[in-house]
Each structure stands twice: as structure tokens, then as C-alpha cells.
Amino acid sequence: MRFLTLILALFLLGNSAPQAPGTVRVRLVTSAGNIVLALDAKRAPKTVANFMAYVDDGRLDDTEFYRATRRKSDPRFGFIQGGIAQDARRMLPPLELEPTSKTGLRHLDGTISMAHGINENAANANFSIMVGPNPGLDARPGNNGYAAFGQVIQGMDVVKRILALPTGGGRDAMKGQMILSPIKIIRAERIDGTPKPTGRVKPWLIGR
């Protein structure tokens, strides 16, 4: 009995401790299931700090996964996109892009990456999760690409289910890619470390 208790204690300790130095874990609780992320604060410190500001402020709570982009050659692969969409009430100042050429990270299966803001050299509050590698999103000469900043460590089955959902609508680069019944991001919660809210006003909560 004592042996089983020790094993259980070690298991719980392992699941509560950070994955590695410089790593911050976040749980996305969604209407399709949970997704756990390990964010690389060592190699992409600015991007992770920006994302965690949204998490710690609750700015990603009650948002959605709204886009599923599937490869024409093999629809099992592509990426899903979520976040605050165009809700300016939740938006923080834009972040200078940390390209993969600087961080050494790549858009591999399970990678989480920040979407661009209006400026292609800046990131915002929306993010994508890769299903299969997407090297076209990495930096290359003349194009900074997108800012990869972490990896899914639990819940890729949830990500794949979201990618397979029926899509339509949209326009330009997003034409036909909008999820017809978006998946709710109920909340985004920090697993490691102490929350550091920005202290900024939260206008989307006014009147609730």
C-alpha cells in the first residue's frame, strides 16, 4: 500500500512540475476537450510573455477556434486557428515578431504559432496549432514567416477533431476555412508559475 502511495505521489509531482527549464505549460479547456501546451520561454521569450499576458488576464476565456485550414493534397494535415479574432476590446499592443530564423523553432506537428497582426512583422492575440509539419510558415529569405513558440503535449486528438470540422465562408486567404460551428475556448489557464496579469482594463467584461 505504501509503495502504491509513493508511486501515486511521484506521478502527481511529475504532472505538476514544469516540463523543462524555460518551459511554461498552459491548458486550453475547450468544448471539444482539453489541449495542453508547453511554451518555449527560453527560445521565444517575447512571444511566450505576450501569450501569457492574454492567459493571465483571461483575455482568451470565452473565445473560439474559428478556422481550420486543410491541405488540398491531404486534408488530414494543416492547422487550426483560434483566439480573440477581431475583438479589439481584448487586444493588447502588437508584439514584434520573433521569426523561426531567430528562435530556431520550426512549424512541426503540434507546434503552436502566433498569427500576424495588421503588420506582417508583428504578432497579435490569435494563434495556430499545426497538424503535420508546415514548413511554409517558417522564415525564409525576404519573408519572416510566423512565430512558433511551443508545442502541444496533450490533446492532439482534440486538435485533429477540430481540423476535420465542416468549414465554409471566409474570404481571401481564409475563403472556405471558417469553422461553421466554432469550438469554444472556455478558458486558458496557466499550469506553471504565478499569474502576472497586466492590470489593464477589461472592457469585454463590462455589463456581464
C-alpha positions as CSV (number, residue, x, y, z in Angstrom):
1,M,0.0,0.0,0.0
2,R,2.8,2.4,0.9
3,F,4.5,1.6,-2.4
4,L,1.3,2.4,-4.4
5,T,1.0,5.7,-2.4
6,L,4.6,6.6,-3.3
7,I,4.1,5.8,-7.0
8,L,0.9,8.0,-7.0
9,A,2.8,10.8,-5.2
10,L,5.6,10.7,-7.8
11,F,3.1,10.7,-10.6
12,L,1.3,13.7,-9.3
13,L,4.6,15.5,-8.7
14,G,5.7,14.8,-12.2
15,N,2.5,16.2,-13.6
16,S,2.7,19.4,-11.5
17,A,6.3,20.2,-12.2
18,P,7.4,22.2,-15.3
19,Q,8.4,20.1,-18.3
20,A,11.8,21.7,-18.6
21,P,13.7,24.8,-17.5
22,G,12.3,27.8,-19.5
23,T,9.0,26.0,-20.3
24,V,5.6,27.2,-19.3
25,R,2.6,25.0,-19.6
26,V,-0.9,26.2,-20.4
27,R,-4.2,24.2,-20.5
28,L,-6.8,25.2,-23.1
29,V,-10.2,24.0,-21.8
30,T,-12.4,23.8,-24.9
31,S,-15.9,22.5,-25.8
32,A,-14.2,19.7,-27.7
33,G,-11.8,18.7,-24.9
34,N,-8.5,19.9,-23.3
35,I,-5.3,20.8,-25.1
36,V,-2.1,21.2,-23.0
37,L,0.7,23.4,-24.4
38,A,4.4,23.6,-23.4
39,L,5.6,27.1,-24.4
40,D,9.3,27.7,-25.0
41,A,10.1,30.8,-23.0
42,K,13.8,30.3,-23.4
43,R,13.9,30.5,-27.2
44,A,10.8,32.6,-27.8
45,P,10.6,34.8,-24.7
46,K,8.7,37.8,-26.1
47,T,6.1,35.7,-27.8
48,V,5.6,33.5,-24.7
49,A,5.3,36.6,-22.5
50,N,2.7,38.1,-24.8
51,F,0.7,34.9,-24.9
52,M,0.9,34.5,-21.1
53,A,-0.4,38.1,-20.7
54,Y,-3.5,37.1,-22.6
55,V,-3.8,33.9,-20.5
56,D,-3.2,35.6,-17.1
57,D,-5.7,38.4,-17.9
58,G,-8.4,36.0,-19.0
59,R,-8.4,37.5,-22.5
60,L,-8.6,34.1,-24.1
61,D,-11.5,32.9,-22.0
62,D,-14.8,32.6,-23.9
63,T,-13.1,32.9,-27.3
64,E,-13.1,30.3,-30.1
65,F,-11.2,28.1,-32.5
66,Y,-12.8,29.6,-35.6
67,R,-10.6,28.4,-38.6
68,A,-9.5,25.1,-40.0
69,T,-7.1,25.1,-42.9
70,R,-6.6,21.7,-44.5
71,R,-4.1,20.7,-47.2
72,K,-5.7,20.1,-50.6
73,S,-3.3,17.2,-51.2
74,D,-4.2,15.6,-47.8
75,P,-6.9,17.1,-45.7
76,R,-5.7,15.2,-42.6
77,F,-3.0,17.9,-42.3
78,G,-3.0,21.6,-42.0
79,F,-3.6,23.9,-38.9
80,I,-6.4,25.3,-36.8
81,Q,-6.6,28.9,-35.6
82,G,-8.2,30.4,-32.6
83,G,-8.0,33.4,-30.2
84,I,-9.8,36.7,-29.9
85,A,-10.4,37.1,-33.7
86,Q,-11.3,40.7,-34.3
87,D,-12.4,41.6,-30.7
88,A,-10.5,44.8,-30.2
89,R,-11.7,45.0,-26.6
90,R,-9.4,42.1,-25.7
91,M,-6.4,43.2,-27.7
92,L,-3.0,44.2,-26.2
93,P,-0.4,46.2,-28.1
94,P,1.1,44.3,-31.0
95,L,4.3,42.3,-30.5
96,E,7.4,42.4,-32.6
97,L,7.6,39.1,-34.5
98,E,10.2,36.5,-33.3
99,P,10.8,34.6,-36.5
100,T,11.9,31.0,-36.7
101,S,15.2,32.1,-38.1
102,K,15.9,33.8,-34.8
103,T,14.4,31.2,-32.3
104,G,15.4,28.0,-34.1
105,L,11.9,26.7,-33.7
106,R,10.0,25.2,-36.6
107,H,6.4,24.6,-37.6
108,L,6.3,20.9,-36.9
109,D,3.4,18.6,-35.9
110,G,1.8,20.1,-32.8
111,T,3.6,23.4,-32.9
112,I,1.7,26.5,-31.7
113,S,2.4,29.7,-33.6
114,M,1.3,33.3,-33.4
115,A,-0.8,34.8,-36.2
116,H,0.2,38.1,-37.8
117,G,-1.4,41.4,-36.8
118,I,-2.1,44.1,-39.4
119,N,1.7,44.4,-39.7
120,E,3.3,41.2,-41.1
121,N,6.3,41.8,-38.8
122,A,4.1,41.9,-35.7
123,A,2.1,39.2,-33.9
124,N,-1.2,39.6,-32.1
125,A,-3.5,37.5,-29.9
126,N,-4.6,34.9,-32.4
127,F,-2.7,31.6,-32.7
128,S,-2.5,28.4,-34.8
129,I,-1.7,24.8,-34.0
130,M,-0.1,22.7,-36.6
131,V,-1.3,19.2,-37.7
132,G,1.7,17.8,-39.5
133,P,4.7,19.9,-40.5
134,N,4.0,23.3,-42.2
135,P,7.5,24.5,-43.3
136,G,5.9,27.2,-45.5
137,L,5.2,29.1,-42.3
138,D,8.9,29.2,-41.3
139,A,11.1,32.2,-42.0
140,R,12.9,32.3,-45.4
141,P,14.8,35.0,-47.3
142,G,12.6,38.0,-47.7
143,N,9.8,36.6,-45.5
144,N,9.8,36.4,-41.7
145,G,7.0,33.8,-41.7
146,Y,5.3,33.2,-38.4
147,A,6.4,33.0,-34.7
148,A,6.5,29.4,-33.5
149,F,6.7,29.4,-29.7
150,G,5.7,26.0,-28.2
151,Q,4.3,22.5,-28.7
152,V,1.1,20.6,-27.8
153,I,2.0,17.9,-25.2
154,Q,-1.5,16.6,-24.6
155,G,-4.7,16.8,-26.7
156,M,-3.6,16.4,-30.3
157,D,-6.6,14.2,-30.8
158,V,-8.7,17.2,-29.9
159,V,-6.8,19.4,-32.4
160,K,-7.3,16.8,-35.2
161,R,-11.0,16.6,-34.5
162,I,-11.3,20.4,-34.8
163,L,-9.3,20.3,-38.1
164,A,-11.8,17.9,-39.5
165,L,-14.9,20.0,-38.7
166,P,-17.1,21.3,-41.6
167,T,-15.9,24.7,-42.9
168,G,-17.1,27.4,-45.3
169,G,-17.5,31.2,-45.6
170,G,-14.5,33.5,-45.2
171,R,-12.8,35.5,-47.8
172,D,-9.4,36.0,-49.4
173,A,-6.8,33.7,-47.7
174,M,-9.5,32.4,-45.4
175,K,-12.1,31.6,-48.0
176,G,-13.8,28.3,-47.2
177,Q,-11.8,27.8,-44.0
178,M,-14.1,29.2,-41.3
179,I,-15.5,26.5,-38.9
180,L,-19.2,26.5,-39.3
181,S,-19.8,25.7,-35.6
182,P,-16.8,27.2,-33.9
183,I,-15.3,25.4,-30.9
184,K,-15.5,27.4,-27.7
185,I,-12.3,28.1,-25.7
186,I,-13.9,28.1,-22.3
187,R,-10.8,29.2,-20.6
188,A,-7.0,29.2,-20.9
189,E,-5.2,28.5,-17.6
190,R,-1.6,28.7,-16.5
191,I,-0.2,25.4,-15.1
192,D,3.3,26.6,-14.2
193,G,4.4,29.7,-12.2
194,T,2.5,32.6,-10.8
195,P,0.0,34.5,-12.9
196,K,1.1,38.0,-13.9
197,P,-2.0,39.9,-15.0
198,T,-1.3,43.2,-16.8
199,G,-3.7,45.2,-14.7
200,R,-5.2,46.7,-17.8
201,V,-9.0,47.5,-18.1
202,K,-11.1,44.5,-19.3
203,P,-13.9,46.2,-21.3
204,W,-15.3,43.0,-22.7
205,L,-16.5,42.2,-19.2
206,I,-18.4,45.4,-18.7
207,G,-22.1,44.7,-18.4
208,R,-21.7,41.0,-17.7
